[in-house]
Amino acid sequence: PPEACLQYRQHPHTPNHDGQPPLHEDRPKDGVFPPIATESSATYWVEAGANGNGTFETPAGNITYILTNNASANVIINVQPGTYSTAIGETFPLNVTHYSNITLTSTGGPSLTTIRGKPNKHGLYVTANSTTIQGFTIAKCTWGIVLRRSYNTTIMGNSITNNTWGGIDLGVSNDSMIANNTIIHSTYGITVDDSPESTIGGNIITSTGEGIDLWNSPESTIHGNVMVHCGIVLWGRRTTFTTQRIAENNTVNGRSVYYYANQDMQGAAVPSDAGQVILGNVTGLTIEDVNVSGGSVGILLGYSSHITITNTVIANNTLFGVFLLHSTNTTITNSIIANNRWKGIWLLFTTNTTITNSMITNNQYGIELGFEPVHFAIATNPITSFGDSITVQAASTSNLVYRNNVFGNGVNAKDSGRRNAFNTSTVGNYWGDYNGTDANGDGIGDTPYVIPGLAGSKDYHPAMTPFALPPSPAPRWQSLLRFIFPIVILVVGIVLEVLLLRYGGGLTRLSAFIHHTQLKDIITTVTASLQRLWTDRDRQTLSVQYVLEATVDKLGTRLKGPLREEDKPDLLNLVRDAFYLLGKRFNVTWKDTWTLREYMSALIERAGSSYASLLREGYRHFEGVLYAERAEWRECLQAIHHVLVTITEKLNENPSSPTER
């Protein structure tokens, strides 16, 4: 983070030249660590399957033997290459207890030295202080390494893979160093619970649901970690969000982690290369035009206020798209929040939050208002999910939900809070499973839509047809001015140049004119403006394409399984959603007066000849579904899915055609 937000207590380790506490010198050369210098009372040796007493000449046959019979303070245990499992007498977990300053190290490195545990047991369980564990592959355990009340422990240079729960778990273990480990294929990477002043650096964490979790663990240093398909998660008290040292050289899928704390950032913006954004006690920041996808949590706000999230893609995160905790006056608008494995947006103890004009789709749960969200507004969003779309928990009060398209969900909404409203005085939401009628044709259902849950809420003005989708995020008017103004100046300058050459009497004046008007700078500005405008448009096109493909994939997945008659409305809504997304790709805006047939006619005309026949075929099958028996409508839906797959493939092959722009 910037120097301005590093006002934390000095870490006890001596900082190196870049201000970070030093790790042990890099990774081991060829997987082998250099000898450890220590005031040791004894050094023991282990060789898999041997039958000795632990000397160099007669090594012990397993690690358990030394830990049980020879453990004492200031001991080094050198483990030679091999596999250490129950087959050679290991007992799991390997307990490092009672005695401080025990070093357990491999002589051949993790590629040659494996601790293979049991799925229902931890690999190593450490309660002793000043323990060092380095140079092993640790696999097939519940957790690879667990620390409990173990202080000043070092875990370094290990490969911790394919464990049931996770890699490394710290509980009440202050001032620990976790460095240069590789952790892959587990639910958790590194969890730190009530363990302040930890240093986590240089680790590679891949394909874990949560990369680095800090629970009520302030004043930790996190730097130089490479996280793939996971990220950093903070939980708990204010100090957990406001006293960390999280450097920008942490990456999520190759993009920087940006952490800001204890700052008024009015007028500031997050850099566009963000892979994850974490805020603690920040005011006034804008998060705009970023793609925070494929981590654990895309955007994490704690104890912050007046934050704006706009024109942002937040997708494919393993936990949440956006997590707000103890935050106020947050705005989420014109964004895509899609395919997050658990919750699209989760709010706890928040007030005055507004979510508008955003596409919230294909999350397990769309939006959840947890404990005590107050004065919350959800408006003009299409919301679909696998589970519940909008969930209002107990103690959530005075929230307003209206003008949303809510369909294709397990449960469209639940309300167990108090004084929450699902309509204004004139309009509510469009619910995909609403079965009411509209006798007077005003577009509002004649009977309320009942919201499940303890609150007994109702939408008293349910819409009969979907609302128009929010427009694609467009370049700001300032961007257009930055683009147009330099062109005008350039054209005027060229005209003046011609006049000077023809009537001004020579190159001297021309040279002076060029210098005076700085035409080179103007040309550079024009080029940059064009590039920005084009890049913005590319990002919008790719964002819509991404959600379109996810919607088509979801339709295909649903069609592979058994279908009931009651599945028909949800499947039709998925098809409609895909048609609307195609409209966004081809710049067709839904009009309130249109029928779906009129909308499709406009879409076919706009898409051009290369897509027209496919779109006509898709809509023909769609009309067939409306009146067909189950066996036939399944066949029609499969034909529609084939059409949509073909269209998305064509769009991918030619994403920059003038028609699509």
C-alpha positions in Angstrom: 0.0 0.0 0.0 1.1 3.6 -0.3 3.4 5.0 2.3 0.5 7.1 3.6 -1.3 4.1 4.9 1.6 2.3 6.5 1.3 4.0 9.9 1.6 0.7 11.8 3.7 -0.5 14.7 7.1 -1.7 13.6 7.3 -5.4 13.0 9.9 -7.0 15.3 11.9 -8.4 12.4 14.6 -6.0 11.0 13.3 -4.6 7.8 15.3 -5.0 4.6 16.0 -2.3 2.0 12.5 -2.1 0.7 10.8 -1.9 4.0 9.6 -5.5 4.2 10.7 -7.9 6.9 13.3 -10.3 5.4 12.4 -13.8 4.5 14.9 -16.6 4.7 17.2 -16.2 1.7 15.1 -17.0 -1.3 14.1 -20.5 -2.1 16.4 -23.5 -1.7 18.8 -24.1 -4.5 17.7 -27.3 -6.3 15.2 -27.9 -3.5 17.9 -28.3 -0.9 18.3 -26.0 2.1 21.7 -25.0 3.4 22.7 -26.4 6.9 21.1 -24.6 9.8 23.3 -23.0 12.3 21.9 -23.2 15.9 22.9 -23.7 19.4 21.7 -27.3 19.3 21.9 -29.8 22.0 21.5 -32.6 19.5 21.1 -33.5 15.8 19.2 -36.5 14.7 18.8 -38.3 11.4 15.8 -40.0 9.9 15.7 -42.3 6.8 12.5 -43.9 5.7 12.2 -47.5 6.7 15.6 -47.7 8.5 15.9 -49.3 11.9 18.4 -47.2 13.8 18.3 -44.9 16.9 18.7 -41.6 15.0 22.4 -41.1 14.6 24.0 -40.2 11.3 25.3 -43.8 11.0 22.1 -45.5 12.2 19.2 -43.2 11.3 15.7 -43.7 12.7 13.2 -45.2 10.4 10.5 -42.5 10.8 10.0 -39.0 12.2 7.6 -40.2 14.9 10.4 -42.2 16.6 12.5 -39.0 17.1 9.6 -36.8 18.2 8.5 -39.5 20.7 11.9 -40.6 22.1 14.4 -37.9 21.5 12.7 -34.5 21.4 14.2 -31.8 23.6 14.9 -28.1 23.3 17.3 -27.0 20.6 17.1 -30.1 18.4 17.7 -30.5 14.7 16.0 -33.4 12.9 17.4 -34.0 9.5 15.1 -36.1 7.3 16.5 -37.8 4.3 14.7 -38.3 1.0 11.8 -40.8 1.0 8.1 -41.1 1.7 7.0 -40.9 5.4 3.6 -42.5 5.9 1.8 -45.0 8.1 3.4 -47.8 6.0 6.7 -47.2 7.8 5.3 -46.5 11.2 4.4 -42.8 11.2 1.7 -41.8 13.6 -0.4 -38.8 12.6 -0.4 -36.0 13.4 3.3 -35.6 13.9 3.3 -33.8 17.2 5.9 -31.1 17.8 5.1 -30.2 21.4 6.6 -29.1 24.8 10.1 -28.2 23.6 11.1 -25.0 21.9 13.5 -24.4 19.1 13.0 -27.7 17.3 14.0 -27.7 13.6 12.5 -30.3 11.3 14.2 -30.1 7.9 14.6 -32.3 4.8 18.0 -32.9 3.3 16.7 -33.4 -0.2 14.0 -30.8 -0.5 10.2 -31.2 -1.1 10.6 -32.9 -4.5 12.3 -35.9 -2.8 10.9 -35.9 0.7 7.1 -36.5 1.3 5.1 -36.7 4.4 1.9 -38.6 3.4 -0.7 -38.5 6.1 -4.3 -39.7 6.5 -7.3 -37.8 5.3 -8.8 -37.6 8.8 -5.6 -36.4 10.5 -3.4 -33.4 10.3 0.1 -33.7 9.0 2.0 -31.9 11.7 0.6 -30.4 14.9 2.8 -27.8 16.5 2.4 -26.2 20.0 6.0 -25.6 20.8 7.6 -22.2 20.3 10.4 -21.3 17.8 9.8 -24.3 15.7 11.0 -24.5 12.1 9.5 -26.8 9.4 11.1 -26.7 6.0 11.6 -28.6 2.8 8.8 -31.2 2.7 6.0 -32.2 0.5 3.0 -32.7 2.8 0.0 -34.4 1.3 -3.2 -36.3 1.9 -3.9 -34.9 5.3 -6.8 -32.9 6.8 -4.5 -29.8 7.2 -0.9 -30.0 6.2 0.5 -28.0 9.2 -1.5 -26.8 12.3 -0.1 -24.3 14.8 -1.8 -23.8 18.2 -0.2 -21.3 20.7 3.1 -21.7 18.9 5.0 -18.4 18.8 7.9 -17.4 16.5 7.5 -20.4 14.3 8.9 -20.6 10.8 7.3 -22.7 8.0 9.4 -22.4 4.9 9.9 -24.0 1.5 7.3 -26.7 1.7 5.0 -28.1 -0.9 1.6 -28.7 0.7 -0.8 -30.4 -1.7 -4.1 -32.2 -2.0 -5.1 -31.9 1.7 -8.8 -32.2 2.6 -9.2 -28.9 4.3 -6.1 -26.7 3.8 -2.4 -26.0 3.8 -1.4 -24.1 7.0 -3.6 -23.2 9.9 -2.4 -20.8 12.6 -4.4 -20.3 15.8 -3.2 -18.0 18.6 0.3 -18.2 17.2 1.9 -14.8 17.1 4.9 -13.6 15.2 5.0 -16.6 12.8 6.7 -16.6 9.4 5.2 -18.5 6.5 7.5 -18.1 3.5 8.2 -19.6 0.1 5.7 -22.4 0.4 3.6 -23.9 -2.5 0.0 -24.7 -1.5 -2.3 -26.2 -4.1 -5.7 -28.1 -4.3 -7.3 -27.6 -0.9 -10.3 -25.6 0.5 -8.0 -23.2 2.3 -4.5 -22.0 1.6 -3.3 -20.2 4.8 -5.6 -19.3 7.6 -4.4 -17.0 10.5 -6.8 -16.8 13.5 -6.1 -14.6 16.4 -2.4 -14.6 15.5 -1.1 -11.0 15.1 2.2 -9.9 13.7 2.5 -12.8 11.2 4.6 -12.6 8.1 3.3 -14.3 5.0 5.5 -13.8 2.0 6.7 -15.4 -1.3 4.1 -18.2 -1.2 2.5 -19.7 -4.3 -1.2 -20.6 -3.6 -3.2 -22.2 -6.3 -6.7 -23.6 -6.6 -7.7 -23.2 -3.0 -11.1 -21.7 -2.3 -9.6 -19.1 0.0 -5.9 -18.2 -0.4 -4.9 -16.2 2.7 -7.5 -15.8 5.5 -6.9 -13.4 8.4 -9.4 -13.7 11.3 -8.9 -11.0 13.9 -5.2 -11.0 13.3 -3.9 -7.4 13.1 -0.5 -6.1 12.2 0.5 -8.8 9.8 2.8 -8.4 6.8 1.7 -10.0 3.5 3.9 -9.5 0.5 5.1 -11.2 -2.7 2.5 -14.0 -2.7 1.3 -15.4 -6.0 -2.3 -16.5 -5.8 -4.1 -18.2 -8.6 -7.9 -18.7 -8.5 -7.9 -17.4 -4.9 -7.0 -14.3 -2.9 -6.9 -12.6 0.5 -9.8 -12.5 2.9 -10.1 -10.4 6.1 -12.6 -11.1 8.8 -13.4 -9.6 12.1 -12.6 -6.5 14.1 -11.6 -3.1 12.8 -7.9 -3.6 13.5 -7.9 -6.6 11.2 -8.9 -4.3 8.3 -6.8 -1.2 9.3 -3.4 -2.4 10.6 -2.2 -4.8 7.9 0.8 -4.4 5.6 -0.4 -5.8 2.4 1.9 -5.0 -0.5 0.9 -4.4 -4.1 3.4 -7.1 -5.2 0.8 -9.7 -4.0 -1.0 -10.9 -7.1 -4.3 -12.6 -7.9 -4.2 -14.2 -11.4 -1.2 -12.0 -12.3 -2.9 -8.8 -11.2 -2.0 -6.6 -8.2 -3.8 -6.6 -4.9 -4.6 -3.1 -3.8 -5.0 -2.5 -0.1 -5.8 0.9 1.3 -6.3 1.8 5.0 -7.0 4.8 7.2 -7.3 7.3 4.3 -9.6 9.9 3.0 -9.3 9.2 -0.8 -11.8 11.7 -2.3 -11.1 12.0 -6.0 -8.8 8.9 -6.1 -9.4 5.8 -8.1 -8.1 2.2 -8.0 -5.6 1.4 -10.8 -7.1 -0.6 -13.7 -4.7 -3.6 -13.3 -6.3 -4.5 -9.9 -6.8 -8.2 -9.3 -8.4 -7.6 -5.9 -9.4 -4.5 -3.9 -9.4 -4.4 -0.1 -10.3 -1.3 2.0 -10.1 -0.7 5.7 -11.4 2.6 7.1 -11.3 4.4 3.7 -13.5 7.3 2.7 -14.4 8.5 -0.8 -12.6 6.1 -3.1 -14.0 5.2 -6.6 -13.4 1.7 -7.9 -14.0 2.0 -11.6 -13.2 0.1 -14.8 -11.5 -2.8 -13.1 -11.9 -6.6 -13.5 -11.6 -8.3 -10.2 -12.4 -11.9 -11.1 -11.2 -15.4 -10.3 -10.1 -14.8 -6.8 -11.7 -15.4 -3.4 -13.4 -12.0 -3.0 -13.3 -9.4 -5.7 -13.9 -6.3 -3.6 -13.7 -6.4 0.2 -14.8 -3.3 2.1 -14.4 -3.0 5.9 -15.3 0.0 8.1 -15.4 2.3 5.1 -17.7 4.9 3.8 -18.8 6.8 0.6 -17.2 4.2 -1.7 -18.4 4.0 -5.3 -18.1 0.8 -7.4 -18.9 1.4 -11.0 -18.4 -0.1 -14.5 -16.6 -3.0 -12.9 -16.6 -6.8 -13.7 -16.7 -9.0 -10.6 -16.9 -12.6 -11.6 -15.9 -16.2 -10.9 -14.7 -15.6 -7.3 -14.8 -18.6 -4.9 -16.6 -16.8 -2.1 -18.2 -13.4 -2.9 -18.2 -10.8 -5.6 -18.5 -7.9 -3.2 -18.3 -8.2 0.6 -19.3 -5.1 2.7 -18.7 -5.2 6.5 -19.5 -2.3 8.8 -19.6 0.2 5.9 -21.8 3.1 5.1 -23.0 5.0 2.0 -21.7 2.6 -0.6 -22.9 2.7 -4.2 -22.6 -0.2 -6.7 -23.8 0.7 -10.2 -23.4 -0.3 -13.8 -21.4 -3.4 -12.9 -21.5 -7.1 -13.8 -21.5 -9.5 -10.8 -21.6 -13.0 -12.2 -20.7 -16.6 -11.5 -19.4 -16.1 -8.0 -19.5 -19.4 -6.3 -21.3 -18.4 -3.1 -22.7 -14.9 -2.9 -22.7 -12.1 -5.5 -23.0 -9.3 -2.9 -23.0 -9.8 0.9 -23.6 -7.1 3.4 -23.1 -7.2 7.1 -23.8 -4.3 9.5 -24.0 -1.8 6.7 -26.2 1.3 6.2 -27.2 3.4 3.2 -26.1 1.1 0.4 -27.5 1.4 -3.1 -27.2 -1.2 -5.9 -28.5 0.0 -9.3 -28.2 -0.8 -13.0 -26.1 -3.9 -12.4 -26.3 -7.4 -13.8 -26.3 -9.9 -11.0 -26.4 -13.4 -12.5 -25.4 -17.0 -12.0 -24.2 -16.6 -8.4 -25.2 -19.2 -5.9 -27.0 -16.5 -4.0 -27.5 -13.1 -5.6 -27.7 -10.5 -2.8 -27.8 -11.2 0.9 -28.5 -8.6 3.5 -27.0 -10.2 6.6 -27.1 -8.8 10.2 -28.5 -5.2 10.5 -28.2 -3.7 7.0 -30.3 -0.5 7.2 -31.6 1.8 4.5 -30.6 -0.3 1.6 -31.9 0.2 -2.0 -31.8 -2.4 -4.8 -33.1 -1.0 -8.1 -33.1 -1.7 -11.8 -31.0 -4.9 -11.7 -31.5 -8.2 -13.5 -30.9 -10.8 -10.8 -30.7 -14.5 -11.5 -28.9 -17.2 -9.3 -28.8 -20.9 -8.6 -30.1 -20.5 -5.1 -31.8 -17.5 -3.5 -31.8 -14.2 -5.4 -32.4 -11.7 -2.7 -32.2 -12.7 1.0 -33.0 -10.3 3.8 -31.9 -11.7 7.2 -33.3 -10.9 10.6 -32.5 -7.5 12.0 -32.3 -6.0 8.5 -34.6 -3.0 8.5 -36.0 -0.2 6.3 -34.7 -1.6 3.0 -36.2 -1.0 -0.5 -36.2 -3.4 -3.4 -37.9 -2.3 -6.6 -37.7 -2.3 -10.5 -35.5 -5.4 -10.6 -35.9 -8.4 -12.9 -35.8 -11.4 -10.6 -36.1 -14.8 -12.3 -34.4 -18.1 -12.8 -33.7 -18.6 -9.1 -34.3 -21.4 -6.6 -36.1 -18.8 -4.5 -36.6 -15.3 -5.9 -36.5 -13.5 -2.5 -36.7 -14.2 1.3 -37.4 -11.6 3.9 -37.0 -12.2 7.6 -36.3 -8.6 8.5 -38.4 -5.7 9.5 -40.1 -2.8 7.7 -38.6 -3.8 4.3 -40.5 -2.8 1.1 -40.5 -4.6 -2.3 -42.3 -1.8 -4.1 -42.7 2.0 -4.3 -46.1 3.6 -4.4 -46.4 2.8 -8.1 -44.1 -0.1 -9.1 -42.5 -3.2 -7.7 -40.3 -5.8 -9.3 -40.7 -8.3 -12.2 -40.8 -11.8 -10.7 -40.3 -14.7 -13.1 -42.7 -17.0 -11.2 -45.5 -14.5 -10.7 -48.8 -16.0 -11.9 -51.1 -13.1 -11.4 -53.3 -11.3 -14.0 -53.5 -7.7 -15.2 -57.1 -7.0 -15.9 -56.7 -3.3 -16.7 -53.6 -3.7 -18.8 -51.5 -1.1 -16.8 -48.5 -3.5 -16.6 -49.0 -4.1 -12.9 -50.3 -7.4 -11.5 -53.7 -7.3 -9.8 -52.6 -9.4 -6.8 -49.5 -9.0 -4.7 -46.5 -11.2 -5.0 -45.8 -13.0 -1.7 -42.2 -12.9 -0.4 -41.3 -16.0 1.6 -39.8 -15.5 5.1 -40.8 -14.6 8.6 -41.6 -10.9 7.7 -44.6 -11.7 5.7 -43.6 -9.2 3.0 -45.3 -8.7 -0.3 -44.7 -6.9 -3.6 -48.0 -5.0 -4.0 -47.2 -3.7 -7.5 -45.5 -6.6 -9.3 -44.6 -5.9 -12.9 -46.1 -8.1 -15.6 -43.1 -7.8 -18.0 -39.4 -7.4 -17.4 -38.0 -3.9 -17.1 -35.5 -2.7 -19.7 -32.0 -4.0 -19.1 -29.6 -1.3 -17.8 -27.4 0.1 -20.6 -23.9 -1.1 -21.0 -21.3 1.0 -19.2 -20.4 3.7 -21.6 -17.3 5.9 -21.8 -17.8 9.0 -19.6 -18.7 12.3 -21.3 -15.3 13.6 -20.2 -13.7 10.8 -22.2 -15.6 12.0 -25.3 -14.5 15.6 -24.8 -10.9 14.4 -24.3 -11.3 12.6 -27.6 -13.2 15.3 -29.6 -11.4 18.5 -28.4 -7.8 17.4 -29.6 -9.2 16.5 -33.0 -10.7 19.9 -33.4 -7.4 21.5 -32.4 -5.5 19.3 -34.7 -7.7 20.1 -37.7 -7.5 23.8 -37.0 -3.7 23.5 -36.7 -3.3 21.7 -40.0 -5.4 24.4 -41.8 -3.3 27.1 -40.2 -0.1 25.3 -41.3 -1.3 25.2 -44.9 -2.1 28.9 -44.8 1.3 29.8 -43.3 3.1 27.7 -45.9 1.2 29.3 -48.7 0.9 32.9 -47.6 3.2 33.2 -44.6 6.5 33.3 -46.3 8.6 30.4 -45.2 9.5 27.6 -42.9 10.7 29.7 -40.0 7.2 30.8 -39.1 6.0 27.3 -39.6 8.6 26.0 -37.2 7.6 28.6 -34.7 4.0 27.8 -35.1 4.6 24.1 -34.6 6.6 24.8 -31.5 4.0 27.3 -30.2 1.0 25.0 -30.7 2.8 21.8 -29.6 1.3 19.8 -32.3 3.3 16.7 -31.3 1.7 16.7 -27.9 -1.7 17.2 -29.5 -1.2 14.2 -31.8 -0.1 12.1 -28.8 -3.2 13.2 -26.9 -5.4 12.2 -29.8 -3.8 8.8 -30.0 -4.1 8.2 -26.3 -7.8 9.3 -26.4 -8.5 6.9 -29.3 -6.8 4.1 -27.5 -8.7 4.7 -24.3 -12.1 5.0 -26.1 -11.4 1.8 -28.0 -10.2 0.0 -24.9 -13.3 1.0 -22.9 -15.5 -0.3 -25.7 -13.5 -3.5 -25.8 -14.0 -4.0 -22.1 -17.8 -3.5 -22.4 -18.0 -5.9 -25.3 -16.0 -8.6 -23.5 -18.0 -8.1 -20.3 -21.3 -8.7 -22.0 -19.8 -11.6 -24.0 -18.7 -13.2 -20.8 -22.1 -13.1 -19.1 -23.7 -14.2 -22.4 -21.5 -17.3 -22.5 -22.2 -18.1 -18.8 -26.0 -17.8 -19.5 -25.8 -20.1 -22.5 -23.7 -22.6 -20.5 -26.2 -22.6 -17.7 -29.0 -23.3 -20.2 -27.0 -26.2 -21.6 -26.4 -27.6 -18.1 -30.1 -27.5 -17.2 -31.0 -29.3 -20.4 -28.7 -32.2 -19.6 -30.7 -33.2 -16.5 -34.3 -34.4 -16.1 -36.9 -31.7 -16.7 -40.3 -31.2 -15.1 -43.2 -29.1 -16.4 -42.5 -26.5 -13.7 -39.0 -26.0 -15.1 -40.3 -24.5 -18.3 -40.7 -20.9 -17.1 -37.1 -20.8 -15.7 -35.7 -22.2 -19.0 -37.6 -19.7 -21.0 -36.3 -16.9 -18.8 -32.8 -18.1 -19.5 -33.4 -17.9 -23.2 -34.9 -14.4 -22.8 -31.9 -13.4 -20.8 -29.6 -14.6 -23.6 -31.7 -12.7 -26.2 -31.4 -9.5 -24.1 -27.7 -9.9 -23.8 -27.4 -10.3 -27.5 -29.2 -7.0 -27.7 -26.6 -5.4 -25.5 -23.9 -6.8 -27.8 -25.5 -5.3 -30.9 -26.6 -2.1 -29.2 -30.3 -2.8 -29.3 -32.2 -1.1 -26.4 -35.4 -2.6 -25.2 -38.4 -0.2 -25.5 -41.3 -0.5 -23.0 -43.8 -0.6 -25.9 -42.2 -3.6 -27.6 -43.3 -7.1 -27.6 -40.6 -9.8 -27.6 -41.4 -10.3 -31.3 -40.7 -6.7 -32.1 -37.5 -6.7 -30.0 -36.3 -9.8 -32.0 -37.1 -8.1 -35.3 -35.0 -5.1 -34.2 -32.2 -7.4 -33.1 -32.2 -9.4 -36.3 -32.0 -6.2 -38.4 -29.2 -4.8 -36.2 -27.1 -8.0 -36.1 -26.8 -8.2 -39.9 -26.9 -11.0 -42.4 -24.3 -13.2 -40.8 -26.5 -13.7 -37.7 -30.0 -13.1 -39.0 -30.8 -16.7 -40.0 -29.5 -18.0 -36.6 -31.6 -15.5 -34.7 -34.7 -16.3 -36.7 -34.2 -20.0 -36.1 -33.7 -19.4 -32.4 -36.9 -17.3 -32.1 -38.9 -19.8 -34.1 -38.0 -22.5 -31.7 -38.7 -20.2 -28.8 -42.3 -19.7 -30.0 -42.6 -23.4 -30.4 -41.7 -24.0 -26.8 -44.7 -21.9 -25.6 -47.2 -24.3 -27.0 -45.4 -27.6 -27.2 -45.8 -30.7 -24.9 -42.9 -31.5 -22.6 -41.1 -33.9 -24.9 -41.3 -31.4 -27.7 -40.4 -28.3 -25.8 -37.2 -30.0 -24.5 -36.3 -30.6 -28.1 -37.0 -27.0 -29.0 -34.9 -25.7 -26.1 -32.0 -27.9 -27.2 -32.3 -26.5 -30.7 -32.3 -22.9 -29.2 -29.2 -23.8 -27.1 -27.4 -25.0 -30.3 -28.2 -21.8 -32.0 -27.0 -19.7 -29.0 -23.7 -21.7 -28.8 -23.1 -21.1 -32.6 -23.8 -17.4 -32.2 -21.4 -17.0 -29.2 -18.7 -18.9 -31.1 -19.1 -16.6 -34.1 -18.9 -13.6 -31.8 -15.7 -14.9 -30.3 -14.2 -15.5 -33.8 -14.9 -11.9 -34.8 -15.3 -9.8 -31.7 -14.3 -6.5 -33.3 -16.6 -6.3 -36.3 -18.1 -2.9 -37.1 -21.6 -4.2 -36.6 -21.0 -5.3 -33.1 -19.3 -2.0 -32.3 
